[in-house]
Amino acid sequence: MHLRFWQQPEWATYARLLAYVRPYKTRLIIGTVCGIIFAGSTAGILPAVERTLGELFDPDSLSAQAIIGVALLLPILGLIRGLGFFLSMYYIKWVGHRVVFDLRVALFDRLQELSVYYFSRSKAGELISRAANDTMMVDRAVSTVLGDLIRQPFVLIFLLGVVIWLEPVLAFLSLVVFPICIIPVVQFGKRVRRNSRRAQSHLAEIVSILQESIAGVRVVKAFGMEPYERDRFRQGGEAVFNRLMKVAKARSAIEPIIVQISIVGISLILVYAHWTGMAMETFFVFGLAMVALYDPVKKLSRVHLAIQQSSAAAERIFEILDEHVTVQDRPDAVPLEDPIEHIAFEQVDFAYEQEPVLRDISFTVQPGECIAFVGHSGSGKTTLVSLLPRFFDPTGGTIRINGRDIRSYTLHSLRQHIGLVTQDTFLFNDTIANNIAYGRQDADRQAVMDAARRAHAHDFITDLPEGYDTVVGDRGVRLSGGQCQRLAIARALLRNPPIMILDEATSALDTESERLVQAALDDLMSNRTVFAIAHRLSTIQHAQRIVVLDKGTLAETGTHQELLAHNGLYRYLYDLQFKV
């Protein structure tokens, strides 16, 4: 029975959450002991009150010494109860909040470990919602529920001991009512869990809508789609609202049902007290104890509802934590420390799920060689170069550096040897200097400025009011596209890697900037291996070798002149761009 209980999905999820408590068991033990002190002092007040009332209302047994003794005892019990509650609350809340902090860190760490492919099939808004909203819901549930789970059972046990001591028969009859209270808690708890999970899913959808509408604000406004986005957001918000109201409805129904059952029990107690001639002070304290029992029963019933609600959020978090990391270091991986001698792609295949993207790609690149990749959109150019820094791993074949499979090198050392400038330039909402130094945090200001000069960005940077300390805004919104691109190139230049990947690196530059940056890149190609992707064939005509991809296969390879003479796909692409 015990095992079946903990194997219920919501309790199994909560038990997994509690596994994060182990590093803080000392604080939890202190909080538990203080909770026991709180419970014991709470229950201890009742016999003292019963004794005092008996002395007060029975003139024959009135004893000033006893009255004074009890009068002194009550404040002491109250003080002990208050200190127990404070310390128990503080330590248990500390553990609860720390558990959620660790969960957030573990979630973020796992997101950093997952491959680029995982993010390509996930919505950014969905991931943001799980990292922010779901953990917030778990935070509330863990920090509150953990305290109630530790404190309230002891309060319940001690108070039960008091009522049994006062009137065993009546206590037994009263406690028959308690199991009846469990029925609505369980039934409504199932509704809370189901609707909470759906509410979190809908909330993730509106976060995704919000993220997309902000990131694509220019497109939204250019196409006059503000009404459409408003409707999308409003519909998503309505879905969240409706689910939350169903949760609120289920939670709100619990208390009046329990209260009604309790009132019926109290009515029966009144009849029993009259029938048996119970002493007034005993009846008063018994009733007080029963009222006090209501609080832990109520809170423990809410624990079930809170666990149902939080388990829905926790499940969504654990889905990410349980996601298999497809690209990671092998146990025997070694650092890549030797100079790059050659890079070989050997019969490389790659597929997204069941969809083939690359098939049987083989070529070798020598150090200092510039190799360019061209082809129609969707031919697999970006996917191919993304295999080198292991953003993905091939589904077939091997990529070797210096004769060794790149999977035998540590990811960190492999990527330290590779610089990347992509068509989709990304800048952080930070200063220009920090954006250039991203990946080289040990670089001083002079090194940053030198990299900017080589990328022909120094002049426009110094023209800005705050120079290198200018904050570029979200994704570099305060700069032009060409300026952003040159900062990304400066960032790669500062890293000074032996391998450079340029994915349409000059696409956002005007003619003059393109000429200057291309000259800087040409200077860097000596003793550096360059993988360049370009749609504008004018930017790669001087590459030592050009690889032409067609539908994921290697169609032809050669120099610019050789490919033109071959009169194949490259010639067709060239004529599309340059033939009048």
Phi, psi and omega per residue, in radians:
M1 nan -0.792 -3.136
H2 -1.069 -0.772 -3.128
L3 -1.148 -0.714 -3.136
R4 -1.077 -0.652 -3.134
F5 -1.077 -0.863 -3.098
W6 -1.288 -0.247 3.108
Q7 -1.507 -0.058 3.012
Q8 -1.058 2.424 -3.010
P9 -0.912 -0.808 -3.064
E10 -1.188 -0.662 3.141
W11 -1.322 -0.572 3.072
A12 -1.123 -0.693 3.095
T13 -1.138 -0.731 -3.138
Y14 -1.185 -0.638 3.092
A15 -1.096 -0.625 3.095
R16 -1.159 -0.667 3.065
L17 -1.058 -0.736 -3.089
L18 -1.185 -0.295 3.080
A19 -1.095 -0.416 3.111
Y20 -1.300 -0.108 -3.113
V21 -1.396 -0.411 -2.974
R22 -0.884 -0.757 -3.124
P23 -1.096 -0.268 -3.049
Y24 -2.052 0.525 -3.039
K25 -1.133 -0.500 3.131
T26 -1.097 -0.842 3.106
R27 -1.107 -0.639 3.133
L28 -1.146 -0.691 3.112
I29 -1.122 -0.753 3.105
I30 -1.049 -0.791 3.120
G31 -1.077 -0.653 3.135
T32 -1.180 -0.788 3.126
V33 -1.062 -0.772 3.112
C34 -1.120 -0.584 3.079
G35 -1.152 -0.663 3.094
I36 -1.154 -0.714 3.094
I37 -1.072 -0.749 3.101
F38 -1.053 -0.806 -3.114
A39 -1.136 -0.770 -3.124
G40 -1.121 -0.722 3.136
S41 -1.216 -0.608 3.086
T42 -1.077 -0.810 3.129
A43 -1.233 -0.582 -3.106
G44 -1.164 -0.438 3.126
I45 -1.129 -0.620 -3.038
L46 -1.115 -0.848 3.079
P47 -1.059 -0.610 3.113
A48 -1.115 -0.728 3.114
V49 -1.136 -0.719 -3.131
E50 -1.106 -0.715 3.102
R51 -1.134 -0.737 -3.118
T52 -1.116 -0.779 -3.138
L53 -1.114 -0.668 3.116
G54 -1.096 -0.701 3.116
E55 -1.193 -0.703 -3.068
L56 -1.192 -0.698 -3.010
F57 -1.745 0.161 3.058
D58 -2.180 1.623 -3.045
P59 -0.975 -0.552 -3.088
D60 -1.181 -0.485 -3.101
S61 -1.869 0.194 -3.095
L62 -1.120 2.096 -3.121
S63 -2.248 2.033 -3.135
A64 -1.059 -0.655 -3.127
Q65 -1.119 -0.732 3.136
A66 -1.168 -0.738 3.137
I67 -1.057 -0.814 -3.126
I68 -1.112 -0.697 -3.139
G69 -1.082 -0.800 3.132
V70 -1.186 -0.672 3.135
A71 -1.088 -0.589 3.084
L72 -1.333 -0.598 -3.100
L73 -1.187 -0.678 -3.076
L74 -1.028 -0.848 3.110
P75 -1.079 -0.607 3.119
I76 -1.142 -0.774 3.089
L77 -1.084 -0.683 3.109
G78 -1.103 -0.719 3.126
L79 -1.140 -0.782 3.118
I80 -1.068 -0.750 3.130
R81 -1.062 -0.777 -3.119
G82 -1.120 -0.769 3.124
L83 -1.151 -0.710 3.111
G84 -1.065 -0.756 -3.139
F85 -1.125 -0.798 -3.105
F86 -1.064 -0.897 -3.086
L87 -1.165 -0.675 3.106
S88 -1.112 -0.804 3.132
M89 -1.071 -0.803 -3.074
Y90 -1.101 -0.903 -3.057
Y91 -1.180 -0.680 -3.128
I92 -1.246 -0.685 3.057
K93 -1.082 -0.698 3.120
W94 -1.031 -0.841 3.135
V95 -1.090 -0.779 -3.124
G96 -1.062 -0.845 -3.140
H97 -1.142 -0.632 3.140
R98 -1.189 -0.658 3.087
V99 -1.036 -0.781 -3.127
V100 -1.199 -0.631 3.046
F101 -1.030 -0.822 3.131
D102 -1.091 -0.650 3.127
L103 -1.134 -0.745 3.102
R104 -1.077 -0.761 -3.136
V105 -1.122 -0.751 3.122
A106 -1.084 -0.689 3.127
L107 -1.130 -0.805 3.141
F108 -1.140 -0.707 3.105
D109 -1.059 -0.728 3.138
R110 -1.153 -0.669 3.089
L111 -1.078 -0.603 3.098
Q112 -1.237 -0.458 -3.107
E113 -1.461 -0.465 -3.050
L114 -1.191 2.637 -3.073
S115 -1.304 2.893 3.106
V116 -1.056 -0.552 -3.130
Y117 -1.074 -0.665 3.114
Y118 -1.035 -0.765 -3.121
F119 -1.244 -0.477 3.130
S120 -1.206 -0.373 3.128
R121 -1.923 0.226 3.122
S122 -2.136 2.594 3.067
K123 -1.430 2.342 3.129
A124 -1.049 -0.736 -3.138
G125 -1.084 -0.643 3.117
E126 -1.112 -0.783 -3.139
L127 -1.170 -0.692 3.106
I128 -1.096 -0.726 -3.137
S129 -1.103 -0.721 3.141
R130 -1.174 -0.672 -3.117
A131 -1.286 -0.511 -3.062
A132 -1.813 -1.108 -3.020
N133 -1.231 -0.776 -3.097
D134 -1.160 -0.722 3.115
T135 -1.170 -0.548 3.101
M136 -1.151 -0.707 3.115
M137 -1.162 -0.710 3.089
V138 -1.128 -0.655 3.127
D139 -1.009 -0.870 -3.135
R140 -1.070 -0.761 -3.067
A141 -1.211 -0.799 -3.072
V142 -1.167 -0.854 -3.054
S143 -1.143 -0.603 3.135
T144 -1.464 -0.832 -3.062
V145 -1.138 -0.710 -3.124
L146 -1.046 -0.725 3.104
G147 -1.099 -0.793 -3.136
D148 -1.174 -0.657 3.122
L149 -1.106 -0.552 -3.119
I150 -1.521 -0.755 -3.044
R151 -1.408 -0.888 -2.932
Q152 -1.130 -0.640 3.079
P153 -1.026 -0.657 3.117
F154 -1.196 -0.714 3.068
V155 -1.027 -0.786 -3.124
L156 -1.070 -0.795 -3.112
I157 -1.110 -0.825 -3.117
F158 -1.126 -0.712 3.136
L159 -1.186 -0.643 3.063
L160 -1.082 -0.691 3.084
G161 -1.052 -0.673 3.139
V162 -1.146 -0.847 -3.081
V163 -1.173 -0.594 3.089
I164 -1.184 -0.682 3.107
W165 -1.143 -0.644 -3.121
L166 -1.260 -0.839 -3.022
E167 -2.707 1.543 -3.028
P168 -0.996 -0.805 -3.082
V169 -1.129 -0.835 -3.129
L170 -1.132 -0.637 3.111
A171 -1.074 -0.763 3.140
F172 -1.093 -0.784 -3.139
L173 -1.121 -0.652 -3.120
S174 -1.209 -0.651 -3.070
L175 -1.282 -0.240 3.067
V176 -1.103 -0.485 -3.104
V177 -1.214 -0.542 -3.011
F178 -1.019 -0.812 3.136
P179 -1.019 -0.519 3.121
I180 -1.100 -0.559 -3.134
C181 -1.158 -0.422 -3.079
I182 -1.229 -0.525 -3.050
I183 -1.036 -0.940 3.119
P184 -1.135 -0.547 3.125
V185 -1.070 -0.810 -3.124
V186 -1.166 -0.797 -3.093
Q187 -1.108 -0.844 -3.137
F188 -1.260 -0.461 3.108
G189 -1.079 -0.679 3.108
K190 -1.081 -0.693 3.119
R191 -1.159 -0.703 3.141
V192 -1.051 -0.823 -3.097
R193 -1.112 -0.800 -3.105
R194 -1.097 -0.830 -3.094
N195 -1.301 -0.508 3.091
S196 -1.145 -0.743 3.133
R197 -1.117 -0.730 3.135
R198 -1.187 -0.626 3.099
A199 -1.116 -0.716 3.126
Q200 -1.140 -0.639 3.100
S201 -1.145 -0.763 3.112
H202 -1.150 -0.642 3.111
L203 -1.120 -0.690 3.082
A204 -1.073 -0.638 3.132
E205 -1.142 -0.723 -3.114
I206 -1.311 -0.494 3.010
V207 -1.130 -0.686 3.104
S208 -1.124 -0.741 3.095
I209 -1.080 -0.759 3.135
L210 -1.086 -0.796 -3.127
Q211 -1.103 -0.739 -3.137
E212 -1.180 -0.721 -3.102
S213 -1.184 -0.550 3.100
I214 -1.323 -0.800 -3.130
A215 -1.138 -0.602 -3.108
G216 -1.844 0.579 -3.033
V217 -1.040 -0.625 -3.133
R218 -1.155 -0.717 3.125
V219 -1.177 -0.751 3.132
V220 -0.994 -0.842 -3.100
K221 -1.261 -0.666 -3.119
A222 -1.093 -0.614 -3.110
F223 -1.720 0.120 3.090
G224 1.083 0.677 -3.048
M225 -1.733 0.292 3.132
E226 -0.998 -0.786 3.105
P227 -1.047 -0.691 3.129
Y228 -1.102 -0.777 3.134
E229 -1.150 -0.673 3.084
R230 -1.059 -0.762 -3.141
D231 -1.121 -0.749 3.120
R232 -1.038 -0.810 -3.119
F233 -1.166 -0.711 -3.127
R234 -1.134 -0.745 3.128
Q235 -1.115 -0.733 3.086
G236 -1.104 -0.721 3.117
G237 -1.123 -0.675 3.101
E238 -1.098 -0.698 -3.141
A239 -1.114 -0.742 3.095
V240 -1.096 -0.812 -3.123
F241 -1.008 -0.818 -3.108
N242 -1.082 -0.739 3.133
R243 -1.177 -0.722 3.133
L244 -1.121 -0.621 3.113
M245 -1.205 -0.563 3.060
K246 -1.180 -0.662 3.058
V247 -1.121 -0.800 -3.134
A248 -1.087 -0.673 3.135
K249 -1.099 -0.776 -3.136
A250 -1.178 -0.730 -3.130
R251 -1.185 -0.687 -3.089
S252 -1.224 -0.447 -3.101
A253 -1.307 -0.391 -3.042
I254 -1.115 -0.916 -2.997
E255 -1.084 -0.865 -3.141
P256 -1.078 -0.555 3.102
I257 -1.155 -0.811 3.139
I258 -1.124 -0.722 3.124
V259 -1.069 -0.750 -3.131
Q260 -1.097 -0.737 3.100
I261 -1.103 -0.712 3.139
S262 -1.131 -0.685 3.132
I263 -1.098 -0.711 3.080
V264 -1.051 -0.721 3.119
G265 -1.107 -0.724 3.137
I266 -1.121 -0.682 3.102
S267 -1.047 -0.716 3.116
L268 -1.177 -0.597 3.103
I269 -1.120 -0.705 3.123
L270 -1.048 -0.778 3.139
V271 -1.092 -0.770 -3.121
Y272 -1.116 -0.749 -3.117
A273 -1.073 -0.727 3.123
H274 -1.162 -0.711 -3.072
W275 -1.179 -0.647 -3.076
T276 -1.638 -0.123 -3.128
G277 1.191 0.716 -3.119
M278 -1.090 2.474 3.095
A279 -1.082 2.525 -3.044
M280 -1.036 -0.776 -3.079
E281 -1.172 -0.590 3.109
T282 -1.181 -0.751 3.109
F283 -1.091 -0.737 -3.099
F284 -1.100 -0.844 -3.103
V285 -1.223 -0.628 3.087
F286 -1.078 -0.783 3.104
G287 -1.090 -0.695 3.110
L288 -1.099 -0.709 3.121
A289 -1.141 -0.699 3.120
M290 -1.140 -0.684 3.083
V291 -1.133 -0.723 3.115
A292 -1.121 -0.589 3.099
L293 -1.124 -0.480 -3.094
Y294 -1.081 -0.650 -3.070
D295 -1.100 -0.913 3.108
P296 -1.131 -0.597 3.101
V297 -1.111 -0.763 3.131
K298 -1.087 -0.810 -3.105
K299 -1.176 -0.657 3.114
L300 -1.211 -0.549 3.057
S301 -1.194 -0.628 3.092
R302 -1.229 -0.467 3.075
V303 -1.009 -0.782 -3.140
H304 -1.063 -0.772 3.135
L305 -1.138 -0.733 -3.141
A306 -1.123 -0.668 3.118
I307 -1.177 -0.685 3.071
Q308 -1.036 -0.781 -3.082
Q309 -1.236 -0.787 -3.093
S310 -1.257 -0.528 -3.129
S311 -1.140 -0.546 3.080
A312 -1.108 -0.731 3.106
A313 -1.238 -0.709 -3.110
A314 -1.131 -0.639 3.122
E315 -1.052 -0.696 3.133
R316 -1.182 -0.564 3.078
I317 -1.241 -0.785 -3.108
F318 -1.163 -0.439 3.063
E319 -1.036 -0.675 3.103
I320 -1.302 -0.759 -3.139
L321 -1.088 -0.506 -3.129
D322 -1.552 -0.093 3.139
E323 -1.085 2.274 -3.111
H324 -1.213 2.284 3.082
V325 -1.449 1.893 -3.037
T326 -1.425 -0.485 3.131
V327 -2.010 1.917 -3.111
Q328 -2.702 2.960 3.128
D329 -1.218 2.426 2.976
R330 -1.283 2.736 -3.141
P331 -1.018 -0.551 -3.094
D332 -1.792 0.333 -3.104
A333 -1.122 2.505 -3.136
V334 -2.125 2.719 3.107
P335 -1.187 2.542 3.023
L336 -1.537 1.871 -3.038
E337 -2.080 -0.427 -3.085
D338 -1.339 2.725 3.056
P339 -1.049 2.637 -3.135
I340 -1.276 2.063 -3.139
E341 -1.718 -0.747 3.035
H342 -2.879 2.749 3.128
I343 -2.182 2.292 -3.092
A344 -2.244 2.242 2.963
F345 -1.742 2.092 -3.057
E346 -2.061 1.818 3.090
Q347 0.850 0.868 -3.053
V348 -1.366 2.272 3.017
D349 -2.089 2.646 3.016
F350 -2.644 2.486 3.131
A351 -2.520 2.432 2.956
Y352 -1.546 2.047 -3.030
E353 0.943 -2.008 3.129
Q354 -1.815 0.071 -3.057
E355 -1.636 1.933 -3.128
P356 -1.218 2.380 3.126
V357 -2.008 -0.707 3.114
L358 -2.234 2.482 -3.112
R359 -2.426 2.115 2.978
D360 0.924 0.944 3.136
I361 -1.620 2.157 3.127
S362 -2.399 2.267 3.000
F363 -2.950 2.836 3.138
T364 -2.175 2.462 -3.131
V365 -2.106 2.300 3.122
Q366 -1.616 2.733 3.126
P367 -1.069 2.431 -3.137
G368 1.420 -0.012 -3.117
E369 -1.519 2.478 3.018
C370 -1.820 2.031 3.128
I371 -2.020 2.274 -3.079
A372 -1.946 2.608 3.138
F373 -2.133 2.228 3.120
V374 -2.307 2.872 3.129
G375 2.732 2.996 3.093
H376 -1.075 2.789 3.024
S377 -1.053 2.363 -3.125
G378 1.494 0.161 -3.128
S379 -1.429 -0.182 3.058
G380 1.862 0.238 -3.071
K381 -1.110 -0.926 -3.102
T382 -1.142 -0.684 3.099
T383 -1.065 -0.711 -3.108
L384 -1.081 -0.871 -3.121
V385 -1.253 -0.397 3.105
S386 -1.233 -0.306 3.100
L387 -1.274 -0.459 -3.077
L388 -1.155 -0.848 3.059
P389 -1.432 0.170 3.107
R390 1.073 0.730 2.914
F391 -1.142 -0.563 2.973
F392 -2.317 2.859 2.983
D393 -1.930 2.518 3.121
P394 -1.034 2.551 3.035
T395 -1.533 -0.131 3.077
G396 -2.793 2.648 -3.134
G397 1.383 -3.012 -3.027
T398 -2.510 2.546 2.961
I399 -1.968 2.254 -3.086
R400 -2.120 2.467 2.950
I401 -2.083 2.163 -3.096
N402 0.984 0.602 3.067
G403 1.488 -0.097 -3.125
R404 -1.916 2.474 3.052
D405 -0.979 2.287 -3.099
I406 -1.104 -0.323 3.094
R407 -1.286 -0.184 3.086
S408 -1.535 -0.109 3.058
Y409 -1.691 2.660 3.050
T410 -1.168 2.524 -3.117
L411 -1.031 -0.751 -3.083
H412 -1.070 -0.828 -3.104
S413 -1.195 -0.639 3.104
L414 -1.073 -0.850 -3.082
R415 -1.276 -0.380 3.042
Q416 -1.129 -0.407 -3.127
H417 -1.564 0.023 -3.023
I418 -2.205 2.262 3.001
G419 -1.831 2.623 -3.038
L420 -2.402 2.233 2.988
V421 -2.246 2.043 -3.042
T422 -1.842 2.894 3.078
Q423 -1.126 -0.676 3.135
D424 -1.577 1.514 -3.073
T425 -1.155 2.301 3.100
F426 -2.098 2.169 3.019
L427 -2.096 2.522 3.125
F428 -1.496 2.716 3.124
N429 -1.307 1.278 -3.046
D430 -2.578 -3.056 -3.142
T431 -1.272 2.819 3.092
I432 -1.056 -0.762 -3.127
A433 -1.044 -0.775 -3.128
N434 -1.208 -0.567 3.079
N435 -1.171 -0.707 3.115
I436 -1.187 -0.675 -3.091
A437 -1.448 0.051 3.135
Y438 -1.087 2.121 -3.057
G439 1.698 -0.241 3.059
R440 -2.407 1.156 -3.045
Q441 -1.191 -0.237 3.102
D442 -1.495 -0.076 -3.094
A443 -1.242 2.401 3.094
D444 -1.501 3.031 -3.066
R445 -1.080 -0.629 -3.122
Q446 -1.121 -0.727 3.114
A447 -1.119 -0.675 3.090
V448 -1.084 -0.775 -3.135
M449 -1.152 -0.670 3.110
D450 -1.098 -0.739 3.115
A451 -1.116 -0.686 3.118
A452 -1.126 -0.683 3.109
R453 -1.096 -0.756 -3.109
R454 -1.158 -0.466 3.078
A455 -1.604 0.105 -3.141
H456 0.997 0.713 3.108
A457 -1.945 -0.230 -3.023
H458 -1.042 -0.739 -3.055
D459 -1.096 -0.819 -3.112
F460 -1.242 -0.492 3.111
I461 -1.168 -0.816 -3.110
T462 -1.196 -0.335 3.079
D463 -1.346 -0.290 3.122
L464 -1.286 2.605 -3.072
P465 -0.964 -0.691 -3.108
E466 -1.866 0.188 3.064
G467 0.957 -2.273 -3.099
Y468 -1.226 -0.214 3.110
D469 -1.648 0.171 3.100
T470 -1.233 2.240 3.064
V471 -1.420 2.193 -2.973
V472 -1.437 -0.214 -3.099
G473 1.494 3.015 -3.116
D474 -1.074 2.101 -3.128
R475 1.011 0.477 3.083
G476 1.254 0.571 -3.018
V477 -1.112 -0.387 -3.099
R478 -1.475 -0.041 -3.130
L479 -2.022 2.827 3.067
S480 -1.336 2.905 3.132
G481 -1.060 -0.749 3.126
G482 -1.124 -0.669 3.106
Q483 -1.146 -0.744 3.090
C484 -1.040 -0.750 -3.104
Q485 -1.117 -0.692 3.141
R486 -1.205 -0.592 3.058
L487 -1.148 -0.664 3.108
A488 -1.135 -0.660 3.097
I489 -1.179 -0.717 3.095
A490 -1.066 -0.675 3.117
R491 -1.060 -0.735 3.116
A492 -1.225 -0.663 -3.136
L493 -1.152 -0.673 3.138
L494 -1.091 -0.616 3.133
R495 -1.203 -0.512 3.047
N496 0.953 0.967 -3.101
P497 -1.486 2.777 3.087
P498 -1.304 -0.329 3.119
I499 -2.101 2.317 3.129
M500 -2.173 2.265 3.041
I501 -1.890 2.142 -3.137
L502 -2.075 1.855 -3.141
D503 -1.784 1.643 -3.079
E504 0.960 0.829 -2.979
A505 -1.164 -0.358 -3.122
T506 -1.951 0.259 -3.007
S507 -1.180 -0.499 -3.055
A508 -1.690 0.194 -3.071
L509 -1.732 2.576 3.011
D510 -1.286 3.055 -3.018
T511 -1.038 -0.796 -3.120
E512 -1.153 -0.807 3.129
S513 -1.122 -0.673 3.122
E514 -1.074 -0.725 3.141
R515 -1.104 -0.763 -3.110
L516 -1.181 -0.779 -3.117
V517 -1.197 -0.672 3.112
Q518 -1.090 -0.651 3.085
A519 -1.116 -0.714 3.111
A520 -1.120 -0.712 3.129
L521 -1.163 -0.663 3.110
D522 -1.076 -0.701 3.121
D523 -1.110 -0.543 -3.074
L524 -1.432 -0.175 -3.005
M525 -1.309 -0.303 3.090
S526 -1.207 2.314 -3.118
N527 1.041 0.426 3.108
R528 -2.402 2.406 3.104
T529 -1.643 2.217 -3.036
V530 -2.122 2.228 2.996
F531 -1.876 2.007 -3.051
A532 -2.101 2.284 3.023
I533 -1.894 2.325 -3.117
A534 -2.616 2.386 2.968
H535 -1.568 -0.580 3.084
R536 -1.470 1.884 -3.008
L537 -1.179 -0.325 3.124
S538 -1.106 -0.424 -3.074
T539 -1.445 -0.205 -3.069
I540 -2.202 0.240 -3.099
Q541 -1.121 -0.440 -3.105
H542 -1.665 0.134 3.071
A543 -1.135 2.504 3.129
Q544 -1.078 -0.517 -3.136
R545 -2.610 2.493 3.111
I546 -2.137 2.225 3.102
V547 -1.868 2.218 -3.125
V548 -1.832 2.131 3.128
L549 -1.821 2.508 3.115
D550 -2.484 1.954 3.139
K551 0.937 0.709 3.056
G552 1.472 0.086 3.113
T553 -2.079 2.752 3.114
L554 -1.440 1.877 -3.054
A555 -1.437 -0.773 -3.138
E556 -2.836 2.808 3.135
T557 -2.593 2.609 -3.125
G558 2.789 -3.046 3.054
T559 -1.402 3.002 3.127
H560 -0.969 -0.863 -3.098
Q561 -1.171 -0.701 3.133
E562 -1.095 -0.711 -3.113
L563 -1.256 -0.628 3.059
L564 -1.088 -0.738 -3.131
A565 -1.192 -0.484 -3.115
H566 -1.212 -0.430 3.056
N567 1.086 0.708 -3.134
G568 -1.898 -2.479 -3.079
L569 -1.137 -0.665 3.136
Y570 -1.083 -0.746 3.122
R571 -1.080 -0.650 3.109
Y572 -1.116 -0.799 3.121
L573 -1.133 -0.668 3.137
Y574 -1.120 -0.793 -3.130
D575 -1.129 -0.585 3.104
L576 -1.068 -0.623 -3.070
Q577 -1.531 -0.574 -2.951
F578 -2.036 -0.310 -3.103
K579 -1.335 2.244 -3.133
V580 -1.415 nan nan
